[in-house]
């Protein structure tokens, strides 16, 4: 890649290092499960649904480690994901419920005006720290606009504004008592900016 938007070191290599660095994974079979979907990008569409993991050494002569990588929802559409969660009464993650359409870093480089407007409203100290970094480093996260300018172009998600307690819970370090819910609702962040509405094809 000629431009590094985000580092795989903080996303992918963490698990790789854990698998390679712990003897408990030697001489046994491990299944590594992730949720990439082909629909998400052309690059992810090329992933195999099941393959040896990149840390696999099952055919090695020393430190044998049998690790398979399974992407069980690789061929699923986003609608299928939400239908499955509904079927099993699994509560959507809190950020989806307040309007976020994807879960990555809260201040992801790919965030748009509405996302950063929401972050500024929800977590002003974090937002201000990033603004100060831009000023200190003399460059902006986005190529043509500062975070302050970007946030001014957007408006916090309606679902976040209407449920401030739920929004604050997104920042809490307290564990959630259960992921099951008897009253399942499609979250506001489903289907991009669709505010939870299923888009017609």
C-alpha positions in Angstrom: 0.0 0.0 0.0 1.3 3.5 -0.9 -0.9 5.1 1.8 -1.3 3.7 5.3 -4.6 4.8 6.7 -4.6 2.4 9.5 -2.1 -0.1 10.9 -2.7 -3.8 10.9 -0.3 -4.0 13.9 -3.0 -2.7 16.2 -5.8 -4.8 14.6 -4.5 -8.1 13.2 -1.0 -8.6 14.7 -2.3 -8.5 18.2 -4.0 -11.9 17.8 -1.1 -13.2 15.7 1.4 -12.4 18.5 -0.9 -14.0 21.1 -1.1 -17.2 19.1 2.6 -17.4 18.3 3.8 -16.3 21.8 1.9 -18.7 24.0 2.9 -22.4 24.4 -0.7 -23.3 25.2 -1.4 -23.3 21.5 1.3 -25.7 20.6 0.5 -29.4 19.7 -3.2 -28.8 19.7 -5.9 -27.6 17.4 -7.3 -24.0 17.7 -10.1 -22.5 15.8 -9.8 -18.7 15.2 -13.2 -17.1 14.3 -13.7 -13.7 12.8 -16.6 -11.8 11.3 -15.4 -10.4 7.9 -18.1 -10.4 5.2 -17.5 -10.5 1.5 -20.1 -7.7 1.1 -17.9 -5.3 3.0 -15.2 -4.7 0.4 -13.6 -6.2 -2.7 -10.6 -7.2 -0.7 -12.7 -9.0 1.9 -14.6 -10.7 -0.8 -11.4 -12.5 -1.8 -11.0 -14.0 1.7 -11.5 -17.7 2.1 -14.3 -18.8 4.5 -12.1 -21.5 5.9 -8.3 -21.8 5.7 -5.2 -22.3 7.8 -4.5 -19.3 9.9 -1.4 -17.3 9.1 0.1 -18.5 12.4 -0.4 -22.1 11.5 2.6 -24.4 11.6 0.9 -27.8 11.5 3.4 -29.1 9.0 6.5 -27.7 10.8 9.2 -29.8 12.3 9.2 -27.9 15.6 6.7 -25.9 17.6 3.7 -27.3 15.7 0.6 -25.2 16.0 -2.6 -26.2 14.2 -4.7 -23.1 13.8 -7.7 -22.9 11.4 -9.3 -19.6 10.5 -13.1 -19.6 10.1 -15.2 -16.7 8.8 -18.7 -18.1 9.4 -20.6 -15.1 8.1 -18.4 -14.4 5.1 -21.2 -15.0 2.5 -23.9 -13.4 4.7 -25.5 -10.1 3.8 -25.9 -7.4 6.4 -29.7 -8.2 6.5 -28.9 -11.9 7.4 -26.7 -10.8 10.3 -29.4 -8.6 11.8 -32.0 -11.4 11.2 -29.8 -13.9 13.0 -29.4 -11.6 16.0 -33.1 -11.0 16.1 -33.8 -14.7 15.9 -31.6 -15.5 18.9 -32.6 -12.3 20.8 -29.0 -11.1 20.8 -28.8 -7.4 21.7 -27.0 -5.3 19.0 -23.8 -3.6 20.3 -24.5 -0.3 22.0 -22.8 1.9 19.4 -25.1 0.5 16.7 -28.1 1.4 18.9 -27.1 5.0 19.0 -26.5 5.3 15.3 -23.0 4.1 14.4 -23.1 2.0 11.3 -19.8 0.3 11.9 -17.7 -0.7 14.9 -14.0 0.1 14.6 -12.0 2.7 16.5 -14.3 5.4 17.8 -12.3 8.0 16.0 -11.7 6.0 12.8 -9.9 7.7 10.0 -12.8 6.8 7.7 -15.3 8.5 10.0 -17.6 11.0 8.4 -19.0 14.3 9.6 -21.9 12.8 11.5 -19.6 10.3 13.3 -17.2 13.0 14.4 -20.1 15.3 15.4 -21.4 12.5 17.6 -18.0 11.8 19.1 -17.6 15.6 19.9 -21.0 15.6 21.6 -20.5 12.2 23.4 -16.8 12.4 24.4 -15.6 16.0 24.1 -12.4 15.4 26.0 -11.3 12.7 23.5 -12.3 14.9 20.6 -10.4 17.9 21.9 -7.3 15.7 22.4 -7.4 14.8 18.7 -7.9 18.4 17.7 -4.8 19.3 19.8 -2.8 16.5 18.1 -3.7 17.9 14.7 -2.5 21.4 15.8 0.6 20.0 17.5 1.6 17.8 14.5 0.7 20.4 11.9 -1.4 18.0 9.8 -5.0 16.8 9.9 -6.4 13.3 10.0 -8.5 14.1 7.0 -6.5 15.5 4.1 -8.6 18.6 3.3 -10.3 19.4 6.6 -9.6 19.6 10.3 -11.7 17.5 12.7 -13.3 20.7 14.1 -14.4 21.7 10.6 -15.6 18.2 9.8 -17.7 17.9 13.0 -19.2 21.3 12.2 -20.4 19.9 8.9 -22.4 17.1 10.6 -24.9 16.6 13.4 -24.9 14.0 16.2 -26.9 10.9 15.4 -30.6 11.4 16.3 -30.6 8.1 18.2 -27.8 9.2 20.4 -29.4 12.6 21.1 -32.7 10.9 22.0 -31.0 8.4 24.4 -28.2 10.1 26.2 -28.0 7.4 28.9 -27.5 4.8 26.3 -25.0 6.9 24.6 -23.0 7.3 27.8 -23.1 3.6 28.3 -21.1 3.2 25.2 -18.1 4.8 27.0 -18.6 2.7 30.2 -16.0 0.1 31.2 -18.7 -1.8 33.2 -19.6 -5.2 31.8 -23.0 -5.7 30.3 -25.0 -8.1 32.5 -26.3 -10.1 29.5 -26.2 -9.8 25.7 -29.7 -11.3 25.4 -32.8 -9.1 25.2 -36.5 -10.1 25.0 -37.4 -6.8 23.2 -35.2 -6.9 20.1 -35.2 -3.8 17.8 -33.2 -3.2 14.7 -30.6 -0.6 15.7 -30.5 2.9 14.3 -27.0 2.2 12.8 -28.1 -0.7 10.7 -27.7 -0.4 7.0 -25.3 2.6 7.0 -27.0 6.0 7.5 -30.4 4.3 7.0 -31.3 4.8 10.6 -32.3 1.2 11.0 -34.4 1.0 7.8 -33.9 -1.9 5.5 -32.9 -0.6 2.1 -34.9 -1.9 -0.9 -32.9 -3.4 -3.7 
